[in-house]
Amino acid sequence: MSISGITSTALSGMRAQTTRIGAIANNVANSSTSGYAMLITSLTTVASGGVQATVNPTASDADPATELTDLIEAEQAYKANAVVFETGADMWEMLMSIKRD
């Protein structure tokens, strides 16, 4: 896999987790709204590499404990993808400095 492939895969992971966090925030904000359909985020892999998030409503009620757990998980996944992205960017910078020398 190329460095640009690594960074684009990590970026897609960060975007997917951002979508997931948005759905979680929406669930928490609307948990006491009658008739609110809780949002569930599904993550799927993309053929070209990376991941894609899809948000769908469901008939179940939002559980604050589950939402908090999901939020922590999404935060950790976002951080992991950010570290991969930064490492790829550092590798790219190193290669460019070697090329210039």
C-alpha atoms as one frame of an Amber mdcrd trajectory, in Angstrom:
protein
   0.000   0.000   0.000   1.269   3.462  -0.853   1.652   6.292   1.635  -1.205
   8.168  -0.015  -3.328   5.018   0.320  -2.494   4.821   4.005  -3.442   8.440
   4.628  -6.649   8.220   2.597  -7.706   5.058   4.457  -7.053   6.767   7.797
  -8.946   9.853   6.614 -11.959   7.741   5.645 -11.856   6.190   9.123 -11.851
   9.637  10.741 -14.773  10.728   8.560 -16.724   7.581   9.432 -16.145   8.091
  13.161 -17.197  11.737  12.843 -20.471  10.584  11.276 -20.885   8.029  14.054
 -20.265  10.646  16.765 -22.837  12.924  15.133 -25.452  10.166  15.249 -24.629
   9.449  18.902 -24.960  13.145  19.782 -28.298  13.263  17.983 -29.506  10.213
  19.927 -28.512  11.715  23.275 -30.019  15.117  22.449 -33.326  13.582  21.371
 -33.547  10.694  23.840 -36.543  12.240  25.623 -38.327  13.326  22.439 -41.440
  11.247  21.885 -41.547   9.507  18.529 -37.815   9.967  17.928 -36.239   7.167
  15.899 -32.783   6.357  17.278 -29.979   6.451  14.708 -27.693   3.466  14.194
 -24.396   3.857  12.347 -23.154   0.967  10.199 -19.535   0.866   9.080 -18.654
  -0.941   5.852 -15.372  -1.365   4.039 -14.928   0.232   0.642 -13.427  -1.745
  -2.249 -10.773   0.926  -2.871  -9.743   0.806   0.800 -11.087   2.557   3.838
 -14.445   2.592   5.506 -17.807   4.261   4.969 -20.453   5.125   7.557 -24.177
   4.797   6.911 -26.737   6.164   9.373 -30.191   4.572   9.573 -33.106   5.119
  11.966 -34.306   2.262  14.136 -37.384   1.687  16.282 -35.520   1.137  19.565
 -34.996   3.762  22.258 -31.635   5.367  22.976 -29.933   4.042  26.120 -27.595
   6.696  27.592 -25.144   4.069  28.896 -24.892   2.410  25.490 -24.533   5.770
  23.772 -21.712   6.771  26.138 -19.927   3.480  25.514 -20.309   3.939  21.751
 -18.994   7.490  22.057 -15.861   6.316  23.873 -15.321   3.614  21.249 -15.743
   6.120  18.400 -13.325   8.530  20.090 -10.667   5.832  20.394 -11.153   4.756
  16.776 -10.879   8.384  15.625  -7.662   8.847  17.619  -6.173   5.648  16.175
  -6.940   6.798  12.624  -5.485  10.238  13.389  -2.218   8.643  14.553  -2.034
   6.580  11.356  -2.711   9.692   9.269  -0.003  11.683  11.094   2.490   8.837
  10.701   1.758   8.639   6.960   2.190  12.403   6.653   5.506  12.198   8.533
   6.678   9.395   6.236   5.706  11.455   3.188   7.617  14.467   4.532  10.680
  12.299   5.186  10.598  10.894   1.659  10.293  14.360   0.174  13.293  15.596
   2.188  15.344  12.602   1.003  14.306  13.272  -2.583  15.425  16.926  -2.336
  18.877  15.957  -0.981
